[in-house]
């Protein structure tokens, strides 16, 4: 599914974020930046040991913030590492932190001249954020950002599995018609 926001394109695809040909991919990282499971582990494996060495040197990233590195062996020139919140019950600032993770990633893309970015569904795996809530929030943040930042030409959400894709597709329709 694809929609145009001002001059920019927002698209949803099912697939593997490590194989995306965007200028940057976003890593749903943990605070240590040293890899882990899910998207984080897959990106580290695909990028190679140089990424881990650089992330060790960076020394971590707080929840809700982002940092940028080279992509090394990935198609993407850059990896934007962001740390989403662990979901507790939705009453401990999780939505604010998740929105900040997306916004911080987009801010870094803008500052570094990145015109195309691929996002995973941040915090919805091991961190337990309900995917329907996370999808609506993520899409709202991205749509608002693209409305004010035409320098980013493409934001692609790369979703793992048909159920995740379907959830984001429903959320996008809800956000656009709200």
C-alpha positions as CSV (number, residue, x, y, z in Angstrom):
1,X,0.0,0.0,0.0
2,X,1.3,3.4,-0.9
3,X,0.0,7.0,-0.2
4,X,1.4,10.4,-1.0
5,X,1.9,13.0,1.7
6,X,2.6,16.3,0.1
7,X,5.5,15.4,-2.3
8,X,6.6,12.4,-0.2
9,X,5.6,8.7,-0.4
10,X,4.6,6.6,2.5
11,X,4.5,2.9,1.8
12,X,3.8,-0.4,3.6
13,X,5.5,-3.6,2.4
14,X,5.8,-7.0,3.9
15,X,9.4,-8.2,3.9
16,X,12.9,-8.2,5.3
17,X,14.3,-4.8,6.4
18,X,17.9,-5.9,5.9
19,X,17.4,-6.2,2.1
20,X,15.8,-2.7,1.6
21,X,17.4,-0.4,-1.0
22,X,16.6,2.8,0.9
23,X,19.4,5.2,1.9
24,X,18.8,4.3,5.6
25,X,17.1,1.5,7.5
26,X,16.0,2.0,11.1
27,X,17.1,-0.6,13.7
28,X,14.7,-1.3,16.6
29,X,17.7,-1.4,19.0
30,X,18.1,-1.9,22.7
31,X,19.9,0.7,24.8
32,X,23.3,-1.0,24.6
33,X,23.2,-1.0,20.7
34,X,25.0,-4.3,20.9
35,X,22.5,-6.4,19.0
36,X,19.9,-8.8,20.2
37,X,17.0,-10.7,18.7
38,X,14.5,-9.8,16.1
39,X,15.2,-6.8,13.8
40,X,18.2,-5.8,15.9
41,X,19.9,-9.1,15.5
42,X,19.1,-9.5,11.8
43,X,20.5,-6.0,11.1
44,X,23.7,-6.7,13.0
45,X,24.2,-10.1,11.3
46,X,23.6,-8.6,7.8
47,X,25.8,-5.5,8.4
48,X,28.7,-7.5,9.7
49,X,31.1,-7.2,12.7
50,X,32.1,-3.6,11.8
51,X,28.6,-2.4,12.9
52,X,29.0,-4.1,16.3
53,X,32.4,-2.6,16.8
54,X,31.1,0.9,16.0
55,X,28.1,0.5,18.3
56,X,30.4,-0.6,21.1
57,X,32.4,2.7,20.6
58,X,29.2,4.7,20.6
59,X,28.3,3.3,24.1
60,X,24.5,3.1,23.9
61,X,21.4,5.2,23.2
62,X,18.6,6.1,25.6
63,X,15.0,5.1,25.0
64,X,13.2,7.4,22.7
65,X,16.4,8.7,21.1
66,X,18.3,7.7,18.0
67,X,21.9,7.6,16.5
68,X,23.2,7.0,13.0
69,X,25.9,4.7,11.7
70,X,27.2,3.4,8.5
71,X,25.4,0.4,6.9
72,X,28.5,-1.5,6.2
73,X,27.4,-4.7,4.3
74,X,23.8,-3.7,4.0
75,X,22.3,-2.1,0.8
76,X,21.4,0.9,2.9
77,X,24.2,3.4,3.4
78,X,23.1,4.2,6.9
79,X,21.5,2.5,9.9
80,X,19.5,4.7,12.3
81,X,19.4,3.0,15.6
82,X,16.5,3.9,17.8
83,X,15.3,2.5,21.1
84,X,11.6,2.1,21.6
85,X,10.0,1.6,25.0
86,X,9.2,-1.7,26.7
87,X,5.4,-1.7,27.0
88,X,4.2,-2.1,30.6
89,X,0.6,-1.0,30.6
90,X,0.4,2.2,28.5
91,X,0.4,4.4,31.5
92,X,4.2,4.9,31.9
93,X,5.0,7.3,29.1
94,X,5.3,4.5,26.5
95,X,3.4,6.5,23.7
96,X,5.6,9.6,24.3
97,X,8.8,7.5,24.1
98,X,7.6,5.6,21.0
99,X,6.7,8.8,19.2
100,X,10.0,10.2,20.2
101,X,11.9,7.2,18.7
102,X,10.2,7.7,15.3
103,X,10.6,11.5,15.4
104,X,14.3,11.3,16.5
105,X,15.0,8.8,13.6
106,X,13.4,11.1,11.1
107,X,15.2,14.1,12.5
108,X,18.6,12.3,12.0
109,X,17.6,11.4,8.5
110,X,16.8,15.0,7.7
111,X,20.0,16.3,9.3
112,X,22.1,13.7,7.3
113,X,20.4,14.3,4.0
114,X,18.8,10.9,3.9
115,X,15.9,11.0,1.4
116,X,14.6,7.4,1.9
117,X,14.1,5.5,5.1
118,X,12.8,2.1,6.0
119,X,11.3,1.5,9.4
120,X,10.3,-1.7,11.2
121,X,7.5,-1.8,13.7
122,X,9.4,-0.5,16.7
123,X,8.7,-2.0,20.1
124,X,6.0,-4.5,18.9
125,X,8.1,-7.6,19.2
126,X,10.0,-8.6,22.4
127,X,9.1,-5.2,23.9
128,X,5.4,-6.1,23.8
129,X,3.8,-2.8,22.5
130,X,0.4,-3.7,21.1
131,X,0.9,-3.5,17.4
132,X,-2.5,-1.9,16.6
133,X,-1.7,1.0,19.0
134,X,1.9,1.3,17.8
135,X,0.9,1.3,14.2
136,X,-1.5,4.2,14.6
137,X,1.0,6.2,16.6
138,X,3.9,5.5,14.2
139,X,1.9,6.4,11.1
140,X,0.6,9.6,12.7
141,X,4.1,10.7,13.6
142,X,5.5,9.9,10.2
143,X,2.6,11.6,8.3
144,X,2.9,14.7,10.4
145,X,6.7,14.8,9.9
146,X,6.4,14.3,6.2
147,X,3.9,17.2,6.1
148,X,6.6,19.5,7.4
149,X,9.8,17.9,5.9
150,X,9.6,17.5,2.1
151,X,13.4,16.6,2.0
152,X,12.4,13.0,3.0
153,X,11.0,11.6,-0.2
154,X,10.1,8.1,1.0
155,X,9.3,6.4,4.2
156,X,8.7,2.7,4.0
157,X,7.4,0.5,6.8
158,X,8.8,-3.0,6.3
159,X,6.6,-5.4,8.2
160,X,7.4,-8.9,9.1
161,X,4.5,-11.2,8.2
162,X,1.1,-10.7,6.7
163,X,-0.6,-10.1,10.1
164,X,1.7,-7.2,10.8
165,X,1.2,-5.8,7.3
166,X,-2.6,-6.1,7.7
167,X,-2.6,-4.3,11.0
168,X,-0.6,-1.4,9.5
169,X,-2.8,-1.2,6.5
170,X,-5.9,-0.9,8.7
171,X,-4.1,1.6,10.9
172,X,-3.1,3.7,7.9
173,X,-6.7,3.9,6.7
174,X,-7.9,4.9,10.2
175,X,-5.2,7.6,10.5
176,X,-6.0,9.0,7.0
177,X,-9.7,9.1,7.6
178,X,-9.6,10.5,11.2
